[in-house]
Amino acid sequence: MSGSRSTKTMGGLTIGTLVLTTAYTVALGSNGWLWFAWIVLGLATLGMLSTRDT
């Protein structure tokens, strides 16, 4: 059960980070490091989703 909760938390964090990165890009211009970090976070989330027990 703990794995499911941490996966949901990671997913929420990924979506929240996407929203913040997009807002930063709109307000202040693109920052490649922010997008790189978001991609890494997204890949980590996908990895957690693909290895979770159903």
Biopython code that builds the backbone (N, CA, C, O; Angstrom):
import numpy as np
from Bio.PDB.StructureBuilder import StructureBuilder

atoms = [
    (1, "MET", "N", (0.819, -1.190, 0.000)),
    (1, "MET", "CA", (0.000, 0.000, 0.000)),
    (1, "MET", "C", (0.864, 1.256, 0.000)),
    (1, "MET", "O", (0.510, 2.259, -0.621)),
    (2, "SER", "N", (1.988, 1.201, 0.692)),
    (2, "SER", "CA", (2.872, 2.359, 0.756)),
    (2, "SER", "C", (3.415, 2.737, -0.618)),
    (2, "SER", "O", (3.587, 3.918, -0.917)),
    (3, "GLY", "N", (3.684, 1.739, -1.449)),
    (3, "GLY", "CA", (4.183, 2.004, -2.790)),
    (3, "GLY", "C", (3.188, 2.774, -3.632)),
    (3, "GLY", "O", (3.570, 3.657, -4.400)),
    (4, "SER", "N", (1.916, 2.447, -3.493)),
    (4, "SER", "CA", (0.874, 3.143, -4.247)),
    (4, "SER", "C", (0.781, 4.601, -3.824)),
    (4, "SER", "O", (0.614, 5.489, -4.659)),
    (5, "ARG", "N", (0.891, 4.838, -2.534)),
    (5, "ARG", "CA", (0.809, 6.212, -2.032)),
    (5, "ARG", "C", (2.002, 7.039, -2.505)),
    (5, "ARG", "O", (1.849, 8.199, -2.887)),
    (6, "SER", "N", (3.195, 6.434, -2.477)),
    (6, "SER", "CA", (4.376, 7.181, -2.918)),
    (6, "SER", "C", (4.340, 7.434, -4.422)),
    (6, "SER", "O", (4.830, 8.462, -4.890)),
    (7, "THR", "N", (3.763, 6.501, -5.183)),
    (7, "THR", "CA", (3.621, 6.708, -6.626)),
    (7, "THR", "C", (2.658, 7.858, -6.915)),
    (7, "THR", "O", (2.907, 8.673, -7.804)),
    (8, "LYS", "N", (1.559, 7.921, -6.161)),
    (8, "LYS", "CA", (0.610, 9.030, -6.338)),
    (8, "LYS", "C", (1.255, 10.362, -5.957)),
    (8, "LYS", "O", (1.040, 11.373, -6.625)),
    (9, "THR", "N", (2.040, 10.359, -4.890)),
    (9, "THR", "CA", (2.733, 11.571, -4.469)),
    (9, "THR", "C", (3.715, 12.020, -5.538)),
    (9, "THR", "O", (3.788, 13.205, -5.864)),
    (10, "MET", "N", (4.466, 11.076, -6.080)),
    (10, "MET", "CA", (5.437, 11.382, -7.134)),
    (10, "MET", "C", (4.721, 11.931, -8.372)),
    (10, "MET", "O", (5.203, 12.878, -8.994)),
    (11, "GLY", "N", (3.585, 11.347, -8.732)),
    (11, "GLY", "CA", (2.809, 11.837, -9.867)),
    (11, "GLY", "C", (2.315, 13.252, -9.645)),
    (11, "GLY", "O", (2.377, 14.088, -10.546)),
    (12, "GLY", "N", (1.822, 13.521, -8.437)),
    (12, "GLY", "CA", (1.368, 14.875, -8.103)),
    (12, "GLY", "C", (2.502, 15.880, -8.143)),
    (12, "GLY", "O", (2.338, 17.000, -8.628)),
    (13, "LEU", "N", (3.651, 15.475, -7.630)),
    (13, "LEU", "CA", (4.827, 16.345, -7.668)),
    (13, "LEU", "C", (5.251, 16.631, -9.110)),
    (13, "LEU", "O", (5.624, 17.757, -9.438)),
    (14, "THR", "N", (5.193, 15.620, -9.960)),
    (14, "THR", "CA", (5.563, 15.795, -11.367)),
    (14, "THR", "C", (4.624, 16.777, -12.069)),
    (14, "THR", "O", (5.074, 17.657, -12.803)),
    (15, "ILE", "N", (3.323, 16.622, -11.841)),
    (15, "ILE", "CA", (2.341, 17.526, -12.463)),
    (15, "ILE", "C", (2.512, 18.947, -11.918)),
    (15, "ILE", "O", (2.475, 19.917, -12.676)),
    (16, "GLY", "N", (2.699, 19.062, -10.605)),
    (16, "GLY", "CA", (2.906, 20.385, -10.009)),
    (16, "GLY", "C", (4.146, 21.068, -10.545)),
    (16, "GLY", "O", (4.140, 22.270, -10.810)),
    (17, "THR", "N", (5.212, 20.295, -10.706)),
    (17, "THR", "CA", (6.452, 20.849, -11.249)),
    (17, "THR", "C", (6.267, 21.286, -12.693)),
    (17, "THR", "O", (6.822, 22.305, -13.104)),
    (18, "LEU", "N", (5.497, 20.533, -13.466)),
    (18, "LEU", "CA", (5.210, 20.931, -14.848)),
    (18, "LEU", "C", (4.472, 22.264, -14.877)),
    (18, "LEU", "O", (4.791, 23.135, -15.685)),
    (19, "VAL", "N", (3.496, 22.422, -14.004)),
    (19, "VAL", "CA", (2.731, 23.678, -13.953)),
    (19, "VAL", "C", (3.651, 24.841, -13.583)),
    (19, "VAL", "O", (3.609, 25.895, -14.218)),
    (20, "LEU", "N", (4.482, 24.651, -12.557)),
    (20, "LEU", "CA", (5.391, 25.721, -12.140)),
    (20, "LEU", "C", (6.428, 26.050, -13.216)),
    (20, "LEU", "O", (6.741, 27.220, -13.436)),
    (21, "THR", "N", (6.956, 25.038, -13.879)),
    (21, "THR", "CA", (7.937, 25.262, -14.939)),
    (21, "THR", "C", (7.307, 26.019, -16.107)),
    (21, "THR", "O", (7.919, 26.920, -16.681)),
    (22, "THR", "N", (6.075, 25.640, -16.449)),
    (22, "THR", "CA", (5.368, 26.336, -17.528)),
    (22, "THR", "C", (5.096, 27.790, -17.148)),
    (22, "THR", "O", (5.271, 28.689, -17.971)),
    (23, "ALA", "N", (4.669, 28.026, -15.906)),
    (23, "ALA", "CA", (4.405, 29.395, -15.451)),
    (23, "ALA", "C", (5.690, 30.229, -15.474)),
    (23, "ALA", "O", (5.674, 31.387, -15.889)),
    (24, "TYR", "N", (6.799, 29.637, -15.028)),
    (24, "TYR", "CA", (8.085, 30.342, -15.054)),
    (24, "TYR", "C", (8.467, 30.704, -16.487)),
    (24, "TYR", "O", (8.925, 31.814, -16.754)),
    (25, "THR", "N", (8.272, 29.746, -17.415)),
    (25, "THR", "CA", (8.613, 29.980, -18.816)),
    (25, "THR", "C", (7.773, 31.105, -19.404)),
    (25, "THR", "O", (8.294, 31.945, -20.137)),
    (26, "VAL", "N", (6.483, 31.131, -19.093)),
    (26, "VAL", "CA", (5.596, 32.183, -19.612)),
    (26, "VAL", "C", (5.982, 33.542, -19.021)),
    (26, "VAL", "O", (6.012, 34.543, -19.737)),
    (27, "ALA", "N", (6.274, 33.579, -17.730)),
    (27, "ALA", "CA", (6.534, 34.853, -17.054)),
    (27, "ALA", "C", (7.936, 35.394, -17.333)),
    (27, "ALA", "O", (8.099, 36.590, -17.577)),
    (28, "LEU", "N", (8.950, 34.523, -17.300)),
    (28, "LEU", "CA", (10.330, 35.012, -17.335)),
    (28, "LEU", "C", (11.163, 34.489, -18.502)),
    (28, "LEU", "O", (12.313, 34.898, -18.668)),
    (29, "GLY", "N", (10.611, 33.608, -19.298)),
    (29, "GLY", "CA", (11.366, 33.046, -20.407)),
    (29, "GLY", "C", (11.839, 31.637, -20.095)),
    (29, "GLY", "O", (11.858, 31.205, -18.942)),
    (30, "SER", "N", (12.211, 30.949, -21.127)),
    (30, "SER", "CA", (12.585, 29.542, -20.989)),
    (30, "SER", "C", (13.888, 29.364, -20.226)),
    (30, "SER", "O", (14.820, 30.156, -20.364)),
    (31, "ASN", "N", (13.935, 28.328, -19.432)),
    (31, "ASN", "CA", (15.145, 27.948, -18.720)),
    (31, "ASN", "C", (15.368, 26.455, -18.972)),
    (31, "ASN", "O", (14.611, 25.621, -18.476)),
    (32, "GLY", "N", (16.387, 26.126, -19.726)),
    (32, "GLY", "CA", (16.641, 24.749, -20.113)),
    (32, "GLY", "C", (16.853, 23.809, -18.937)),
    (32, "GLY", "O", (16.457, 22.645, -18.996)),
    (33, "TRP", "N", (17.479, 24.303, -17.859)),
    (33, "TRP", "CA", (17.715, 23.445, -16.691)),
    (33, "TRP", "C", (16.419, 23.051, -16.006)),
    (33, "TRP", "O", (16.301, 21.931, -15.509)),
    (34, "LEU", "N", (15.437, 23.959, -15.971)),
    (34, "LEU", "CA", (14.143, 23.605, -15.386)),
    (34, "LEU", "C", (13.461, 22.510, -16.182)),
    (34, "LEU", "O", (12.924, 21.561, -15.612)),
    (35, "TRP", "N", (13.482, 22.644, -17.510)),
    (35, "TRP", "CA", (12.856, 21.624, -18.348)),
    (35, "TRP", "C", (13.610, 20.306, -18.262)),
    (35, "TRP", "O", (12.990, 19.243, -18.260)),
    (36, "PHE", "N", (14.926, 20.354, -18.190)),
    (36, "PHE", "CA", (15.717, 19.140, -18.032)),
    (36, "PHE", "C", (15.357, 18.434, -16.727)),
    (36, "PHE", "O", (15.162, 17.219, -16.703)),
    (37, "ALA", "N", (15.269, 19.207, -15.637)),
    (37, "ALA", "CA", (14.911, 18.635, -14.339)),
    (37, "ALA", "C", (13.515, 18.027, -14.379)),
    (37, "ALA", "O", (13.284, 16.966, -13.799)),
    (38, "TRP", "N", (12.577, 18.697, -15.063)),
    (38, "TRP", "CA", (11.228, 18.152, -15.157)),
    (38, "TRP", "C", (11.212, 16.842, -15.945)),
    (38, "TRP", "O", (10.498, 15.908, -15.581)),
    (39, "ILE", "N", (11.986, 16.774, -17.012)),
    (39, "ILE", "CA", (12.057, 15.534, -17.794)),
    (39, "ILE", "C", (12.623, 14.397, -16.949)),
    (39, "ILE", "O", (12.106, 13.281, -16.992)),
    (40, "VAL", "N", (13.672, 14.665, -16.185)),
    (40, "VAL", "CA", (14.245, 13.645, -15.308)),
    (40, "VAL", "C", (13.215, 13.195, -14.269)),
    (40, "VAL", "O", (13.078, 11.998, -14.014)),
    (41, "LEU", "N", (12.494, 14.139, -13.673)),
    (41, "LEU", "CA", (11.458, 13.804, -12.708)),
    (41, "LEU", "C", (10.348, 12.977, -13.361)),
    (41, "LEU", "O", (9.860, 12.008, -12.778)),
    (42, "GLY", "N", (9.956, 13.367, -14.572)),
    (42, "GLY", "CA", (8.935, 12.615, -15.292)),
    (42, "GLY", "C", (9.375, 11.195, -15.601)),
    (42, "GLY", "O", (8.583, 10.261, -15.479)),
    (43, "LEU", "N", (10.621, 11.023, -15.998)),
    (43, "LEU", "CA", (11.132, 9.676, -16.269)),
    (43, "LEU", "C", (11.191, 8.836, -14.997)),
    (43, "LEU", "O", (10.905, 7.639, -15.027)),
    (44, "ALA", "N", (11.561, 9.459, -13.884)),
    (44, "ALA", "CA", (11.566, 8.736, -12.607)),
    (44, "ALA", "C", (10.153, 8.306, -12.221)),
    (44, "ALA", "O", (9.952, 7.203, -11.713)),
    (45, "THR", "N", (9.180, 9.176, -12.462)),
    (45, "THR", "CA", (7.789, 8.834, -12.171)),
    (45, "THR", "C", (7.330, 7.689, -13.056)),
    (45, "THR", "O", (6.679, 6.762, -12.575)),
    (46, "LEU", "N", (7.656, 7.737, -14.337)),
    (46, "LEU", "CA", (7.290, 6.635, -15.238)),
    (46, "LEU", "C", (7.945, 5.327, -14.783)),
    (46, "LEU", "O", (7.327, 4.264, -14.850)),
    (47, "GLY", "N", (9.176, 5.407, -14.330)),
    (47, "GLY", "CA", (9.849, 4.216, -13.823)),
    (47, "GLY", "C", (9.141, 3.644, -12.611)),
    (47, "GLY", "O", (9.001, 2.428, -12.484)),
    (48, "MET", "N", (8.693, 4.521, -11.716)),
    (48, "MET", "CA", (7.942, 4.046, -10.539)),
    (48, "MET", "C", (6.623, 3.412, -10.958)),
    (48, "MET", "O", (6.222, 2.384, -10.413)),
    (49, "LEU", "N", (5.953, 4.024, -11.925)),
    (49, "LEU", "CA", (4.680, 3.477, -12.392)),
    (49, "LEU", "C", (4.863, 2.103, -13.048)),
    (49, "LEU", "O", (4.031, 1.212, -12.877)),
    (50, "SER", "N", (5.938, 1.945, -13.785)),
    (50, "SER", "CA", (6.137, 0.695, -14.501)),
    (50, "SER", "C", (6.598, -0.451, -13.591)),
    (50, "SER", "O", (6.490, -1.619, -13.965)),
    (51, "THR", "N", (7.113, -0.122, -12.396)),
    (51, "THR", "CA", (7.592, -1.172, -11.510)),
    (51, "THR", "C", (6.679, -1.423, -10.318)),
    (51, "THR", "O", (6.977, -2.286, -9.492)),
    (52, "ARG", "N", (5.572, -0.688, -10.208)),
    (52, "ARG", "CA", (4.700, -0.879, -9.050)),
    (52, "ARG", "C", (3.910, -2.189, -9.180)),
    (52, "ARG", "O", (3.642, -2.674, -10.279)),
    (53, "ASP", "N", (3.558, -2.726, -8.041)),
    (53, "ASP", "CA", (2.738, -3.931, -8.004)),
    (53, "ASP", "C", (1.274, -3.549, -8.162)),
    (53, "ASP", "O", (0.823, -2.557, -7.589)),
    (54, "THR", "N", (0.527, -4.336, -8.942)),
    (54, "THR", "CA", (-0.890, -4.037, -9.143)),
    (54, "THR", "C", (-1.746, -4.951, -8.336)),
    (54, "THR", "O", (-2.971, -4.848, -8.378)),
]
sb = StructureBuilder()
sb.init_structure("model")
sb.init_model(0)
sb.init_chain("A")
sb.init_seg("    ")
for serial, (resi, resn, name, xyz) in enumerate(atoms, 1):
    if name == "N":
        sb.init_residue(resn, " ", resi, " ")
    sb.init_atom(name, np.array(xyz, "f"), 0.0, 1.0, " ", f" {name:<3s}", serial, name[0])
structure = sb.get_structure()
